[in-house]
């Protein structure tokens, strides 16, 4: 009996000595591997359209909340398989250890120091927030919002004659709030392009997931009068989201020729939805992405690179990182010695973190495209779009995902995984010493 416990104690000591960033990366990797094994089981399939690599691709895409797929979810997987995919999306969206931490707190048990440190690598906590409060808020907000989203989508799918409308509502509510972009329709929401209510509900769910749990908690605390106003970070996130939506929608409205023949209201709805789906990194589409104009593809690519916000379910560089980088650029061209954004001084460590994030993001993106040019015989502009979508955990594609070679699929899997954990966190996991640290500098660098 004692000897049987030795291996586990050894594993516990090894994991306990590891840096929280490495544990977080290994945690997400374990989700992918377990999901892959389960999706390979016959009980998940109603057809055999793909192989082991395709199931690995689906698992990685679900955990990273991306939405790119090499086989049809609707045709390949049965109800149980779809349920497994939804669970992987939920776990990937909530973040590694969040659900386990919530269950511990719900039973009045304290979180271990290691668990708290790992949670801090997933969520940046402004002043006034605690780990326990954030974890409880994340899970409760998630369940309430997804439940409300499912209730709103159910009659929409029922009226539209969709099969299994209740299940469609639940699955797409989870997928939208977690900005996963997984759908049970082979052409995403193209058949619902003019359905205002479906577009609206999916958009609201996606925005709520993308702006981040910290913003939602801030707004809730302000509404309940626990604080007078939301934090400066939350204001930046909301203003950035608003302006990117407005500017992106107007540019797409003007530049996309496929929308020009539509009535003004439909043209505006489609322009907004495609901009929303790119900037929140949810990855749904109401118009075939393979037929959009190069100018629109460029607009969507920029939005996918910028991405969502920290502590949310979306990917990309994050709005706060782009805001800090923009402030650095403006201060440099103005010859100012200090960097400010909207009148606030930005600390040097945040600027260093933002600069590192941009540089590493660009390096991973370049390397990914370079590898794809070696493995695929496809136009480089389509490979760029696919790579941007994978690294940004978006899920939009110009129709090449299912045609990728095995090596190409593995490259995209790697990019989706790095996009989920973050290029900076992934780099830290590779190069940090194998010792636990909990300094504020480490946490700032990981999250920014």
C-alpha positions as CSV (number, residue, x, y, z in Angstrom):
1,X,0.0,0.0,0.0
2,X,2.8,2.4,0.9
3,X,4.7,1.6,-2.3
4,X,1.6,2.3,-4.4
5,X,1.6,5.8,-3.0
6,X,5.2,6.6,-3.7
7,X,4.7,7.4,-7.4
8,X,1.9,9.8,-6.6
9,X,3.9,11.5,-3.9
10,X,6.8,11.9,-6.3
11,X,4.5,13.4,-9.0
12,X,3.0,15.7,-6.3
13,X,6.5,16.9,-5.3
14,X,7.5,17.5,-8.9
15,X,4.3,19.4,-9.7
16,X,4.6,21.4,-6.5
17,X,8.1,22.5,-7.4
18,X,7.0,23.7,-10.9
19,X,6.3,27.3,-11.8
20,X,2.6,28.1,-11.9
21,X,2.9,29.2,-15.5
22,X,4.2,25.8,-16.5
23,X,1.4,24.1,-14.5
24,X,-1.2,26.2,-16.3
25,X,0.2,25.2,-19.7
26,X,0.4,21.6,-18.7
27,X,-3.2,21.8,-17.4
28,X,-4.5,23.0,-20.8
29,X,-2.4,20.4,-22.5
30,X,-4.0,17.7,-20.3
31,X,-7.5,18.9,-21.3
32,X,-6.5,18.6,-24.9
33,X,-5.1,15.1,-24.5
34,X,-8.0,13.8,-22.4
35,X,-10.5,15.3,-24.9
36,X,-8.6,13.7,-27.8
37,X,-8.8,10.3,-26.2
38,X,-12.5,10.5,-25.5
39,X,-13.3,11.9,-29.0
40,X,-11.5,8.9,-30.5
41,X,-13.9,6.5,-28.8
42,X,-16.6,4.9,-31.0
43,X,-19.3,6.1,-28.6
44,X,-18.7,9.7,-29.8
45,X,-19.2,9.0,-33.5
46,X,-22.0,8.6,-35.9
47,X,-19.7,8.6,-38.9
48,X,-16.0,8.0,-39.6
49,X,-15.1,11.0,-41.6
50,X,-11.8,11.7,-39.9
51,X,-8.9,10.0,-38.2
52,X,-7.0,10.5,-34.9
53,X,-5.4,13.7,-36.0
54,X,-8.8,15.2,-36.8
55,X,-10.1,14.3,-33.4
56,X,-6.9,15.8,-31.8
57,X,-7.6,18.9,-34.0
58,X,-11.2,19.1,-32.7
59,X,-10.1,18.7,-29.0
60,X,-7.4,21.4,-29.3
61,X,-9.8,23.7,-31.1
62,X,-12.5,23.2,-28.4
63,X,-10.1,23.7,-25.4
64,X,-8.5,26.8,-27.1
65,X,-12.1,28.0,-27.9
66,X,-11.1,28.5,-31.5
67,X,-13.7,26.8,-33.6
68,X,-11.6,25.7,-36.6
69,X,-12.5,22.1,-37.6
70,X,-11.2,19.6,-40.2
71,X,-14.4,17.5,-40.1
72,X,-18.1,18.4,-39.7
73,X,-19.1,18.4,-36.0
74,X,-22.7,17.7,-37.1
75,X,-21.9,14.8,-39.3
76,X,-18.9,13.2,-37.5
77,X,-20.1,13.3,-33.9
78,X,-23.3,12.0,-32.3
79,X,-25.0,13.7,-29.3
80,X,-22.5,12.3,-26.8
81,X,-19.6,13.5,-29.0
82,X,-21.1,17.0,-29.3
83,X,-21.7,17.0,-25.5
84,X,-18.0,16.2,-24.9
85,X,-17.0,19.1,-27.3
86,X,-19.2,21.4,-25.4
87,X,-17.6,20.4,-22.1
88,X,-14.1,21.0,-23.5
89,X,-15.3,24.4,-24.7
90,X,-16.6,25.2,-21.3
91,X,-13.5,24.1,-19.5
92,X,-11.3,26.0,-22.0
93,X,-13.4,29.1,-21.6
94,X,-13.5,29.1,-17.8
95,X,-9.7,28.6,-17.6
96,X,-7.6,25.9,-16.1
97,X,-8.5,25.1,-12.5
98,X,-11.3,27.6,-12.3
99,X,-14.1,25.1,-12.0
100,X,-12.1,23.0,-9.5
101,X,-11.4,26.1,-7.4
102,X,-15.1,27.0,-7.4
103,X,-16.1,23.6,-6.1
104,X,-13.6,23.9,-3.3
105,X,-14.9,27.4,-2.4
106,X,-18.5,26.2,-2.6
107,X,-17.7,23.6,0.1
108,X,-16.1,26.3,2.3
109,X,-12.6,24.9,1.7
110,X,-9.6,27.3,1.2
111,X,-7.6,27.4,-1.9
112,X,-4.0,26.2,-1.7
113,X,-1.2,28.6,-2.4
114,X,-0.3,26.8,-5.6
115,X,-3.9,26.8,-6.8
116,X,-4.1,30.6,-6.2
117,X,-0.9,31.2,-8.0
118,X,-2.1,29.2,-11.1
119,X,-5.4,31.1,-11.1
120,X,-3.5,34.4,-11.0
121,X,-1.7,33.3,-14.2
122,X,-5.1,33.1,-15.9
123,X,-6.7,36.3,-14.5
124,X,-5.2,39.7,-13.8
125,X,-6.7,41.1,-10.7
126,X,-7.1,44.9,-10.4
127,X,-7.3,46.5,-6.9
128,X,-10.4,45.5,-5.0
129,X,-10.6,41.9,-6.3
130,X,-9.7,38.7,-4.6
131,X,-9.0,35.2,-6.0
132,X,-12.0,33.7,-4.2
133,X,-14.3,36.5,-5.3
134,X,-13.2,36.3,-8.9
135,X,-13.5,32.5,-9.1
136,X,-17.0,32.6,-7.7
137,X,-18.0,35.5,-9.9
138,X,-16.6,33.8,-13.0
139,X,-18.5,30.6,-12.6
140,X,-21.8,32.2,-11.5
141,X,-21.8,34.8,-14.2
142,X,-21.0,32.1,-16.8
143,X,-23.8,29.8,-15.7
144,X,-26.3,32.7,-15.5
145,X,-25.4,34.2,-18.9
146,X,-25.2,30.9,-20.7
147,X,-28.6,29.8,-19.2
148,X,-30.2,33.1,-20.3
149,X,-28.6,32.8,-23.7
150,X,-30.0,29.3,-24.2
151,X,-33.5,30.5,-23.1
152,X,-33.3,33.3,-25.7
153,X,-32.0,31.1,-28.5
154,X,-34.5,28.2,-28.0
155,X,-37.6,29.9,-29.5
156,X,-35.4,31.4,-32.3
157,X,-34.3,28.0,-33.4
158,X,-37.7,26.5,-32.8
159,X,-39.4,29.1,-35.0
160,X,-36.7,28.7,-37.7
161,X,-37.4,24.9,-37.8
162,X,-33.9,23.9,-36.6
163,X,-33.6,20.2,-35.5
164,X,-33.4,19.7,-31.7
165,X,-33.8,23.4,-31.0
166,X,-33.3,23.0,-27.2
167,X,-29.9,21.3,-27.7
168,X,-29.0,23.8,-30.5
169,X,-29.8,26.6,-28.0
170,X,-27.6,25.2,-25.2
171,X,-24.7,24.3,-27.4
172,X,-24.5,27.6,-29.3
173,X,-25.0,29.6,-26.1
174,X,-22.0,28.0,-24.5
175,X,-20.0,28.3,-27.7
176,X,-20.9,32.0,-28.1
177,X,-20.2,33.1,-24.5
178,X,-16.9,31.1,-24.5
179,X,-16.1,32.7,-27.9
180,X,-15.5,29.3,-29.3
181,X,-17.3,29.5,-32.7
182,X,-18.2,25.8,-32.7
183,X,-21.6,25.3,-34.4
184,X,-23.9,22.4,-35.3
185,X,-24.5,23.8,-38.7
186,X,-22.0,23.0,-41.5
187,X,-22.2,26.6,-42.8
188,X,-22.2,28.3,-39.4
189,X,-25.1,30.9,-39.3
190,X,-25.2,31.7,-43.0
191,X,-28.8,30.5,-43.1
192,X,-29.6,33.0,-40.4
193,X,-27.9,36.0,-42.0
194,X,-31.0,38.1,-41.9
195,X,-32.4,36.8,-38.6
196,X,-32.0,39.9,-36.4
197,X,-32.8,38.2,-33.1
198,X,-30.3,35.4,-33.6
199,X,-27.6,37.8,-34.7
200,X,-28.4,40.0,-31.7
201,X,-28.4,37.2,-29.1
202,X,-25.2,35.6,-30.4
203,X,-23.5,39.1,-30.5
204,X,-24.5,39.9,-26.9
205,X,-23.2,36.5,-25.7
206,X,-19.9,37.0,-27.6
207,X,-19.4,40.5,-26.4
208,X,-20.0,39.5,-22.8
209,X,-17.5,36.7,-23.1
210,X,-14.9,38.8,-24.9
211,X,-14.9,41.9,-22.6
212,X,-13.8,39.7,-19.7
213,X,-15.0,38.6,-16.3
214,X,-13.2,41.4,-14.5
215,X,-15.3,44.0,-16.4
216,X,-18.5,42.1,-15.7
217,X,-17.6,42.0,-12.0
218,X,-16.7,45.7,-12.0
219,X,-20.0,46.6,-13.6
220,X,-21.9,44.4,-11.2
221,X,-20.1,46.0,-8.2
222,X,-21.0,49.4,-9.5
223,X,-24.7,48.5,-10.1
224,X,-24.9,47.1,-6.6
225,X,-23.2,50.3,-5.3
226,X,-20.2,48.5,-3.8
227,X,-18.0,50.9,-5.9
228,X,-18.7,54.3,-7.4
229,X,-17.2,53.6,-10.8
230,X,-15.5,50.9,-12.7
231,X,-11.8,50.6,-12.9
232,X,-9.6,52.5,-15.5
233,X,-8.8,49.1,-17.1
234,X,-12.5,48.3,-17.5
235,X,-13.1,51.7,-19.1
236,X,-10.3,51.1,-21.6
237,X,-11.7,47.7,-22.5
238,X,-15.2,49.1,-23.0
239,X,-14.2,52.1,-25.0
240,X,-11.8,50.0,-27.2
241,X,-14.5,47.5,-27.9
242,X,-17.0,50.2,-28.8
243,X,-14.6,52.0,-31.2
244,X,-13.4,48.9,-32.9
245,X,-17.0,47.8,-33.5
246,X,-18.0,51.2,-34.9
247,X,-15.0,51.7,-37.1
248,X,-14.8,48.1,-38.3
249,X,-18.5,48.0,-39.1
250,X,-18.3,51.2,-41.2
251,X,-15.2,50.1,-43.1
252,X,-16.8,46.7,-43.9
253,X,-20.1,48.3,-44.8
254,X,-18.2,50.5,-47.4
255,X,-15.6,48.0,-48.6
256,X,-17.4,44.6,-49.0
257,X,-18.9,44.4,-52.6
258,X,-20.9,41.3,-51.7
259,X,-23.0,43.3,-49.4
260,X,-23.5,46.3,-51.7
261,X,-26.7,44.9,-53.4
262,X,-28.4,44.2,-50.1
263,X,-30.9,46.5,-48.4
264,X,-29.2,48.9,-46.0
265,X,-30.4,47.2,-42.9
266,X,-29.3,43.7,-44.0
267,X,-26.0,45.2,-45.2
268,X,-25.4,46.8,-41.9
269,X,-26.3,43.7,-40.0
270,X,-23.9,41.5,-41.9
271,X,-21.1,44.0,-41.7
272,X,-21.6,44.3,-37.9
273,X,-21.8,40.6,-37.4
274,X,-18.6,39.8,-39.2
275,X,-16.7,42.6,-37.4
276,X,-18.1,41.4,-34.1
277,X,-17.2,37.8,-34.7
278,X,-13.6,38.8,-35.6
279,X,-12.9,41.2,-32.7
280,X,-14.5,39.0,-30.0
281,X,-12.7,36.0,-31.6
282,X,-16.0,34.0,-31.5
283,X,-15.5,32.9,-35.1
284,X,-19.1,32.5,-36.4
285,X,-20.0,33.8,-39.8
286,X,-23.2,34.8,-41.6
287,X,-21.5,35.2,-45.0
288,X,-19.0,32.8,-46.7
289,X,-15.6,33.9,-45.6
290,X,-14.0,32.3,-48.7
291,X,-15.9,34.9,-50.9
292,X,-15.1,38.1,-49.1
293,X,-13.0,40.8,-50.8
294,X,-9.3,41.2,-49.9
295,X,-10.0,44.5,-48.2
296,X,-12.6,42.9,-45.9
297,X,-10.2,40.0,-45.2
298,X,-7.6,42.6,-44.2
299,X,-10.0,44.4,-41.9
300,X,-11.0,41.1,-40.2
301,X,-7.4,40.1,-39.9
302,X,-6.5,43.3,-38.1
303,X,-9.4,42.8,-35.7
304,X,-8.5,39.1,-35.1
305,X,-4.9,40.2,-34.2
306,X,-6.1,42.8,-31.7
307,X,-8.6,40.3,-30.3
308,X,-10.7,40.4,-27.1
309,X,-9.8,41.5,-23.6
310,X,-7.8,40.1,-20.7
311,X,-9.6,37.8,-18.3
312,X,-12.2,37.0,-21.0
313,X,-12.8,34.0,-23.1
314,X,-11.4,35.5,-26.4
315,X,-7.9,35.4,-27.9
316,X,-5.7,37.8,-29.8
317,X,-3.2,40.3,-28.5
318,X,-5.9,41.8,-26.2
319,X,-7.3,45.3,-26.2
320,X,-5.2,46.4,-23.2
321,X,-1.9,45.3,-24.8
322,X,-2.8,47.2,-28.0
323,X,-3.8,50.3,-26.0
324,X,-0.5,50.3,-24.2
325,X,1.4,49.8,-27.5
326,X,-0.5,52.6,-29.1
327,X,0.3,54.9,-26.1
328,X,4.0,54.0,-26.4
329,X,4.0,54.8,-30.1
330,X,2.2,58.2,-29.7
331,X,4.5,59.2,-26.8
332,X,7.6,58.3,-28.9
333,X,6.6,60.3,-31.9
334,X,5.7,63.2,-29.7
335,X,9.1,63.1,-28.0
336,X,7.6,62.6,-24.5
337,X,9.7,60.9,-21.9
338,X,6.7,59.3,-20.1
339,X,4.0,57.2,-21.6
340,X,0.4,58.1,-20.9
341,X,-3.0,56.8,-22.1
342,X,-6.1,58.9,-21.6
343,X,-4.1,61.0,-19.1
344,X,-2.9,58.0,-17.0
345,X,0.7,57.1,-16.6
346,X,1.5,53.6,-17.8
347,X,4.0,51.7,-15.6
348,X,7.2,50.6,-17.3
349,X,6.6,46.9,-16.5
350,X,3.3,47.0,-18.3
351,X,5.0,48.6,-21.3
352,X,7.6,45.9,-21.3
353,X,5.0,43.2,-21.0
354,X,3.0,44.7,-23.9
355,X,6.1,45.0,-26.1
356,X,7.1,41.5,-25.4
357,X,3.5,40.3,-26.2
358,X,3.5,42.0,-29.5
359,X,7.0,40.8,-30.5
360,X,6.3,37.2,-29.5
361,X,2.9,37.2,-31.1
362,X,4.4,38.4,-34.4
363,X,7.2,35.9,-34.2
364,X,4.9,32.9,-33.6
365,X,2.6,34.1,-36.4
366,X,5.5,34.4,-38.8
367,X,6.9,31.0,-37.9
368,X,3.4,29.4,-38.2
369,X,2.9,30.9,-41.7
370,X,6.4,29.9,-42.7
371,X,5.8,26.3,-41.7
372,X,2.4,26.2,-43.5
373,X,4.1,27.4,-46.7
374,X,6.3,24.4,-46.5
375,X,3.5,21.9,-45.8
376,X,0.7,23.3,-48.0
377,X,0.3,24.1,-51.6
378,X,-2.1,27.0,-51.1
379,X,-2.1,30.8,-51.7
380,X,0.0,32.5,-49.1
381,X,-2.8,35.0,-48.4
382,X,-5.1,32.2,-47.3
383,X,-2.4,30.7,-45.2
384,X,-1.9,34.0,-43.5
385,X,-5.6,34.3,-42.8
386,X,-5.8,30.8,-41.4
387,X,-2.7,31.3,-39.2
388,X,-4.1,34.6,-37.8
389,X,-7.4,33.0,-37.1
390,X,-5.7,30.0,-35.3
391,X,-3.3,32.1,-33.2
392,X,-6.1,34.5,-32.3
393,X,-8.3,31.5,-31.4
394,X,-11.0,32.9,-33.7
395,X,-12.1,30.1,-36.0
396,X,-12.8,32.1,-39.2
397,X,-11.5,30.3,-42.3
398,X,-11.4,30.9,-46.0
399,X,-12.3,27.2,-46.5
400,X,-8.9,25.6,-46.3
401,X,-8.9,23.9,-42.9
402,X,-10.3,20.6,-44.0
403,X,-7.8,20.5,-46.9
404,X,-4.7,20.8,-44.8
405,X,-2.1,18.0,-44.8
406,X,-1.4,16.1,-41.6
407,X,1.7,18.3,-40.9
408,X,-0.4,21.4,-41.7
409,X,-3.0,20.3,-39.2
410,X,-0.4,19.8,-36.5
411,X,1.0,23.3,-37.2
412,X,-2.4,24.8,-36.8
413,X,-3.0,22.8,-33.6
414,X,0.2,24.2,-32.1
415,X,-0.9,27.7,-33.0
416,X,-4.3,27.3,-31.5
417,X,-2.8,26.0,-28.3
418,X,-0.2,28.8,-28.1
419,X,-3.0,31.3,-28.8
420,X,-5.0,30.0,-25.8
421,X,-2.3,30.0,-23.2
422,X,-0.7,33.2,-24.7
423,X,2.7,33.5,-26.5
424,X,4.2,35.1,-23.4
425,X,3.0,32.4,-21.1
426,X,4.1,29.7,-23.5
427,X,7.5,31.3,-23.7
428,X,7.8,31.5,-20.0
429,X,6.8,27.8,-19.6
430,X,9.6,26.9,-22.0
431,X,12.4,29.0,-20.6
432,X,11.6,29.7,-16.9
433,X,13.5,27.8,-14.2
434,X,11.6,24.9,-12.8
435,X,10.9,26.6,-9.5
436,X,7.7,28.2,-8.1
437,X,7.6,32.0,-8.0
438,X,4.9,34.3,-6.9
439,X,6.3,37.7,-7.4
440,X,4.1,40.5,-8.8
441,X,6.5,40.9,-11.7
442,X,5.8,37.3,-12.9
443,X,2.1,37.8,-12.6
444,X,2.1,41.1,-14.5
445,X,4.2,39.6,-17.3
446,X,1.9,36.6,-17.8
447,X,-1.4,38.4,-17.8
448,X,-0.7,41.6,-19.7
